[in-house]
Amino acid sequence: MRGNGNFICHFLVANKMAYPKTTVIGSFPDAPGDVSYVIDRQLRHGINIVCDGQLRHDMNVYFAKTITGFDVTPENKPILIGNVSGINPTGLDVLVSDLRKAQEQIARNSLSRFYSVELKANITGPVTLGFTAANNGQLGEEALKLYDGFYRTDKNDNTKVVNKRFWKDIGASMGMVVQAYETMGIRHIQIDEPMVSASKKSTIPMLKIALEEIIGARKNKNTKFYMHSCGDISHVYNELVELKSIEAFSFEFAGTPSNLEVISRESLESNNKKLLLGVIKSSEPEPSDVLMHVYKDMRSSMYGKRCDWDAPTSQVLEPHIIKCLEIYDAAAKKVGEENIAQINPDCGLGGFRQLGTSAIIASVSKLKILQEVQKRLIAR
């Protein structure tokens, strides 16, 4: 197990924990664009609930290629072209294929024997997919007439009411994806809904209709559903936390510290919900001195046997670790440590693709910091 000795001690410690597990939101930089590589990087840093990295497409494009009635423009933007009526087998095959590769790599990688590792699958949120597709040009706008728009006009008093048919159809199609994931043995499913927090007007009524179909499709009672919404969630938190059958909510706290003022122990416990805590900014890479030390550590760890990072790397990362711990402690004070199920970056790390050759280093720096945060929480 060349190069693995310096990680094993972390995993043996991590096995003792109850809270919190570590996870990632979904996307990773696509260089070198290999699911196996992305899984290995997560395992080398003790991530408990891993993802396949969403390396092929933007998250909306995955489901625009999977659900009939949607399509993708030459510019790779999702659009709505007709009735939503089920699953495109070719699109579903892509989702399943990448997740299967992830499962196979977890089984192959010897590090997974030292601690508990599970695979999480992502679903693009129905509201996010629907509105994104509708906003991408005339074709999408014309197609919406098939559903009288996202809203229909009540003939009695000319008010706008939610068009249930449109959202039921999206939800039912996504429910078919859930069943495909369950058939693979996946028990963690994350619904990504950035549009819910980005929209000034509440889209929760639409989301509820779709969720009833998505979660209603569940065949295994052990399948857990999470929901991720980044940005400011102050105007939708109270509605979100009341959604049924969602196990836990993933919110951004490092990039949007004001979200700490919104959450509460009472709201979580009264609705039987847990929190997935975003403790690391995913909107920007760590400073260049951190990236340089992480790069050196990545190279040396391929051959070294030590159990800890070298002193310079540890020293450079320390201020960033402390910031994460401060966020965790502030959240724990508000909601109770027992209500924090997982810690993670604020959002996906795929945005680092723009950094080119530095993209992987930037994402690994987040994983290294997250790993160290978990170690210190366990050691308390």
C-alpha positions in Angstrom: 0.0 0.0 0.0 2.6 2.5 -1.1 1.9 6.0 0.1 -1.1 5.0 2.3 0.6 4.7 5.6 0.4 8.4 6.3 -3.4 8.3 6.2 -4.3 5.1 8.1 -4.0 6.7 11.5 -6.6 9.3 10.6 -9.0 6.7 9.5 -8.6 4.6 12.6 -9.5 7.7 14.7 -12.4 8.5 12.4 -13.9 5.1 13.0 -14.7 6.1 16.6 -16.9 9.0 15.8 -20.7 9.4 15.8 -20.8 13.0 14.7 -20.0 14.6 12.4 -19.3 12.7 9.2 -17.6 14.4 6.3 -19.1 14.8 2.8 -18.8 16.8 -0.3 -21.7 18.5 -2.2 -21.1 17.0 -5.6 -19.0 18.5 -8.3 -15.2 18.3 -8.6 -12.8 19.8 -11.1 -12.7 17.5 -14.2 -9.0 17.3 -14.7 -8.0 14.5 -15.2 -11.7 13.8 -15.7 -11.7 10.3 -14.2 -14.3 9.1 -11.6 -11.7 6.7 -10.1 -9.3 9.6 -9.5 -12.0 11.7 -7.8 -13.0 8.8 -5.5 -9.4 8.1 -4.6 -8.8 11.8 -3.7 -11.8 11.7 -1.3 -10.7 8.4 0.2 -7.2 9.7 0.8 -8.7 12.4 2.9 -11.2 10.3 4.9 -14.4 11.6 3.4 -17.2 9.4 4.8 -20.0 10.1 2.2 -18.4 10.5 -1.2 -19.7 11.6 -4.7 -18.8 10.6 -8.2 -17.7 14.2 -9.0 -20.2 15.1 -11.7 -17.4 15.3 -14.2 -19.3 15.3 -17.5 -21.7 18.1 -17.3 -23.2 21.0 -15.4 -25.7 19.5 -12.9 -28.7 20.8 -14.9 -27.5 19.3 -18.1 -27.3 15.8 -16.6 -31.1 15.8 -16.0 -31.9 17.7 -19.2 -30.3 14.8 -21.0 -32.1 12.2 -18.8 -35.7 13.5 -18.6 -37.9 13.5 -21.8 -39.3 16.9 -22.7 -35.9 18.6 -22.0 -33.0 19.0 -24.3 -29.6 20.8 -24.4 -28.7 23.7 -26.8 -25.4 23.7 -28.8 -24.1 26.0 -26.0 -24.8 23.2 -23.5 -27.7 24.9 -21.9 -30.8 23.0 -20.8 -34.1 23.9 -22.5 -37.7 22.6 -22.3 -39.0 21.4 -25.7 -42.1 19.3 -24.9 -44.2 17.3 -22.4 -42.2 15.9 -19.5 -43.1 12.2 -19.7 -40.4 9.9 -18.4 -36.8 8.9 -18.8 -34.4 9.0 -21.7 -32.5 5.6 -21.3 -29.3 7.0 -22.7 -29.2 9.9 -20.2 -30.0 7.5 -17.3 -27.2 5.2 -18.4 -24.7 8.0 -18.0 -25.8 8.7 -14.4 -25.8 5.0 -13.5 -22.5 4.3 -15.3 -20.5 7.0 -13.4 -22.0 5.9 -10.1 -21.1 2.3 -10.9 -17.5 3.4 -11.6 -17.5 5.1 -8.2 -18.8 2.0 -6.4 -16.2 -0.2 -8.1 -13.4 2.2 -7.2 -14.5 2.3 -3.5 -14.3 -1.5 -3.5 -10.9 -1.5 -5.2 -9.3 1.1 -3.0 -7.8 -0.5 0.1 -8.3 2.7 2.1 -12.1 2.0 2.3 -11.3 -0.9 4.6 -10.1 1.4 7.3 -13.2 3.5 7.8 -16.9 3.7 6.9 -17.4 4.9 3.3 -20.8 5.3 1.5 -21.7 6.7 -1.9 -24.1 9.6 -2.3 -26.0 10.3 -5.6 -27.2 13.7 -6.7 -30.4 14.8 -8.3 -30.8 18.3 -9.8 -33.6 20.0 -8.0 -36.9 20.1 -9.9 -37.3 23.9 -9.4 -33.8 24.6 -10.4 -34.0 22.5 -13.6 -37.5 23.8 -14.5 -36.7 27.5 -14.2 -33.2 27.2 -15.7 -34.6 25.4 -18.8 -37.5 27.9 -19.1 -35.1 30.9 -19.0 -32.7 29.6 -21.7 -34.2 31.1 -24.8 -37.4 31.3 -26.9 -37.6 27.5 -27.4 -38.0 27.0 -23.7 -40.5 29.8 -23.4 -42.6 28.4 -26.3 -42.5 24.9 -24.8 -43.9 26.2 -21.5 -47.1 26.9 -23.3 -47.7 23.2 -23.2 -48.2 23.6 -19.5 -49.7 27.1 -19.6 -46.4 28.2 -18.0 -45.2 27.4 -14.5 -48.4 29.0 -13.2 -51.8 29.0 -14.7 -54.4 31.8 -14.5 -57.5 31.1 -12.4 -60.4 32.0 -14.6 -62.5 33.1 -11.6 -60.4 35.9 -10.2 -57.4 36.1 -12.6 -54.9 35.1 -10.0 -51.8 33.0 -10.6 -51.8 29.5 -9.1 -49.2 26.8 -9.3 -49.5 24.5 -12.3 -49.5 21.2 -10.6 -49.2 19.1 -13.7 -45.8 20.5 -14.7 -44.2 19.9 -11.4 -45.9 16.4 -10.9 -44.4 15.3 -14.3 -40.9 16.5 -13.4 -41.1 14.8 -10.0 -42.4 11.6 -11.4 -39.6 11.4 -13.9 -37.0 12.1 -11.2 -38.7 9.4 -9.1 -37.7 6.9 -11.8 -34.0 8.0 -11.3 -34.4 7.5 -7.5 -35.5 3.9 -8.1 -32.5 3.3 -10.4 -30.2 4.6 -7.7 -31.9 2.4 -5.1 -31.4 -0.6 -7.4 -27.7 0.1 -7.3 -27.8 0.0 -3.5 -27.4 3.7 -3.0 -29.0 5.0 0.2 -27.9 8.6 0.2 -29.6 10.9 -2.3 -29.0 14.7 -2.4 -31.4 17.0 -4.1 -29.6 20.2 -5.3 -31.9 23.2 -5.2 -29.9 26.5 -5.5 -32.9 28.2 -7.3 -35.0 27.9 -4.2 -32.8 30.3 -2.2 -31.8 32.4 -5.2 -35.4 33.2 -6.2 -37.0 36.2 -4.4 -40.4 34.7 -4.6 -41.2 31.5 -2.8 -41.0 28.4 -5.0 -41.7 26.0 -2.2 -45.3 25.3 -3.4 -43.8 24.0 -6.7 -41.1 22.1 -4.9 -43.6 20.3 -2.6 -45.5 19.0 -5.6 -42.4 17.6 -7.2 -41.0 16.2 -3.9 -44.2 14.3 -3.3 -43.5 12.3 -6.5 -39.7 12.0 -6.0 -39.8 10.8 -2.5 -43.0 8.8 -3.1 -41.0 6.7 -5.6 -38.7 5.4 -2.8 -38.8 1.6 -2.5 -36.3 1.2 0.3 -37.2 2.7 3.7 -33.5 3.1 4.5 -33.0 5.6 1.6 -32.2 9.0 3.0 -32.9 12.3 1.2 -30.9 15.4 1.7 -31.4 18.9 0.2 -28.7 21.4 -0.6 -29.4 25.1 -1.1 -26.5 27.6 -1.2 -26.5 31.4 -0.6 -28.8 33.3 1.7 -31.6 31.0 2.9 -33.2 33.5 5.4 -36.3 34.0 3.3 -37.0 30.3 2.8 -35.6 28.5 5.8 -38.8 28.2 7.7 -40.6 26.7 4.7 -37.7 24.4 3.8 -37.3 22.9 7.3 -40.9 21.9 7.3 -40.6 19.8 4.1 -41.5 16.2 4.8 -39.2 13.2 4.3 -36.0 15.3 3.9 -33.5 13.9 6.4 -31.2 16.9 6.5 -30.5 20.2 4.9 -27.2 21.4 3.6 -26.6 25.2 3.8 -23.7 27.5 3.2 -22.2 29.1 6.4 -18.6 29.9 5.5 -19.5 32.1 2.5 -22.8 33.3 4.1 -22.3 33.6 7.8 -25.6 35.4 8.3 -27.3 32.0 7.8 -26.1 31.2 11.3 -28.7 33.7 12.6 -31.5 31.9 10.8 -31.1 28.3 12.1 -32.4 27.1 15.5 -32.5 24.0 17.6 -36.3 24.3 17.9 -36.9 24.4 14.1 -34.7 21.4 13.4 -35.9 19.2 16.3 -39.6 20.0 15.9 -39.4 18.9 12.3 -37.0 16.0 13.0 -34.3 17.4 10.8 -30.5 17.4 10.9 -28.0 20.0 9.5 -25.2 19.4 7.0 -22.8 22.3 7.8 -20.9 24.1 5.2 -17.7 25.1 7.0 -15.4 25.8 4.1 -15.8 28.4 1.3 -16.1 26.8 -2.1 -16.5 30.1 -3.9 -12.7 30.8 -3.9 -9.5 28.7 -3.6 -7.2 28.9 -0.6 -4.4 31.5 -0.9 -1.3 30.7 -3.0 0.9 29.8 0.0 -1.6 27.2 1.1 -1.9 25.8 -2.5 1.9 25.5 -2.8 2.2 23.6 0.5 -0.7 21.3 -0.4 0.9 20.6 -3.8 4.2 19.7 -2.1 2.4 17.5 0.4 0.5 15.8 -2.4 3.7 14.9 -4.1 5.6 13.8 -1.0 2.7 11.7 0.3 2.8 9.5 -2.7 6.0 8.0 -1.4 6.2 9.0 2.3 5.2 6.9 5.3 4.6 9.7 7.9 1.3 9.9 9.7 1.1 13.7 9.8 1.8 16.6 7.4 5.1 18.3 7.6 5.4 21.2 9.9 5.2 24.0 7.3 2.0 22.6 5.7 0.4 22.2 9.1 1.3 25.7 10.1 0.0 27.3 6.9 -3.3 25.5 7.1 -3.9 26.3 10.8 -5.7 29.6 10.3 -8.1 28.0 7.8 -8.8 25.1 10.1 -9.5 27.5 13.0 -12.0 29.4 10.9 -13.9 26.2 10.1 -13.9 25.2 13.8 -15.3 28.6 14.7 -18.2 28.1 12.3 -18.8 24.7 13.7 -18.8 25.9 17.3 -21.2 28.8 16.4 -23.6 26.4 14.8 -23.4 23.9 17.6 -24.2 26.6 20.1 -27.3 27.5 18.1 -28.7 24.0 17.2 -26.9 21.6 19.5 -23.9 19.4 18.3 -26.1 16.4 18.1 -28.1 18.0 15.3 -25.1 18.5 13.0 -24.9 15.3 11.0 -22.2 16.1 8.5 -19.6 18.8 7.7 -18.7 19.8 4.2 -17.6 22.6 1.8 -20.3 25.2 1.2 -21.0 23.9 -2.3 -19.5 21.8 -5.1 -15.8 22.2 -6.0 -16.3 22.1 -9.8 -16.0 25.9 -10.0 -12.3 25.5 -9.6 -12.1 24.1 -13.2 -11.3 27.7 -14.3 -7.9 27.4 -12.4 -6.7 24.8 -15.0 -3.8 22.8 -13.7 -4.3 24.2 -10.1 -7.9 23.0 -10.0 -7.1 19.7 -8.3 -4.8 21.3 -5.8 -7.5 23.8 -4.9 -10.1 21.0 -4.3 -7.6 18.8 -2.4 -6.8 21.8 0.0 -10.5 21.8 1.0 -10.5 18.1 1.6 -7.3 18.3 3.7 -8.8 21.1 5.9 -12.1 19.2 6.3 -10.2 16.1 7.3 -8.3 18.0 10.0 -11.4 19.7 11.3 -13.0 16.3 11.7 -10.0 14.9 13.5 -10.0 17.8 16.0 -13.7 17.5 16.7 -13.3 13.8 17.4 -10.4 14.4 19.7 -12.3 16.9 21.9 
